Amino acid sequence: MAAFIYKICTRAEWEAAVSQGVFRGSAVDLRDGFIHFSQEHQVAETLRKHFSGKRGLVRVGVDPDALGPDLRYDASRGGELFPHLYGALDVSLVSEVILLD
């Protein structure tokens, strides 16, 4: 089994996605044209850089193999490869949701 990749978002964003059956992304995802994910070793820095001081966050874990060809690894922060989903996330593919605060 592949290691999970993770999406950090607000609890409200995730609850809305669950009610709709699909997560289309947060504001930054919609602006950039893909859903930002982090590999496990990237989560702490993503939280520090993009979510410092924010409350009501969740970490959503997904098996990357379940996402098919819409998942790509693009160079980002310092040339490091980050997983990006070019499409919506079917919430049924989510393996775990962890409240972060």
N, C-alpha and C positions, 0 to 999 in steps of 0.2 A: 504494500500500500504506500502510495506517495505521501510525503509530508504535506500537511495543510498549508494553504496560503490564507492570508487574513485580510479582511476589510474592517477598518475602524469607521464607525459612524455613530450618530446619536441614537439613543434608544427610540426616540420618536420617529426617526427616519426608518429604523428597522421595523418598528411596529406597523407603520404605514405600508411597508413592503409586504409584510406578512399578510395584512388584510387584503392586499391586491394580488398576492401570489408571485410578485416579481419585484426585484429591486433594480431600478433604472439608474441609481446613483445619487450621490449628494450633489450639492451645487457645483463643487469643484470638478466632480466627475462629468457632469453635464457640460460644463464649460470646456473641458479638455477632450471630450468625445470618447471617453472610455472610463471604466470603473477601476480606480486605483486599488491595488492589493499590495501586500507586503509578504515576503517570505518570513519565516519565523525569526530568523536572526536580524531582520530589519524592523520588526514591530516596535521595539523600544525607542529607536531613533525616530521613527514615524510619529509615535506618540509625542515625543519631546518636541520635534520640529513643528508639527502641524496641529497638535491638540493640547498643548501645554495650558494648564489652568482650566480646561473645559471639563464639565461634569456631565453625567448622564450618557456616557459612552458605552458602546458594546464592541466586542471583538467577535467577528463572524468568521468561522473556519470552514473552508471548502477544500475538498480534494481537487487539485488542479486537473487531474485526468478526466474528471466529470465535465469539464467546461469545453472540451473540444477545441476546434481550430480558432474560435473567437478569443482564446487566451494567447497572448503573446508576451514575451519578455523583452522589454525595451530598456535601453540604457537611460539612466536618470542620474540621481544624486551621485556625483563623482564618478560617473561611468558605470556604476553598479546596475545590474539588471533587476528590474522590478516587474512583477506580473501585472498586466493590464488586460481587462476584459473588454473587448470591443463588441458590446451587446449587453442585453439585460441579463440579470442573474435570476434564474428560477429559484425561488426560496426552497423548493423541495430538494435542491442539491446541497443545501447547507447541512453540515455535520455537527456543528456546535455553535452556540451563541453564549458568550460569557459577558456578564455585566462587569465593567471595569471599575466602578466606584460604588 
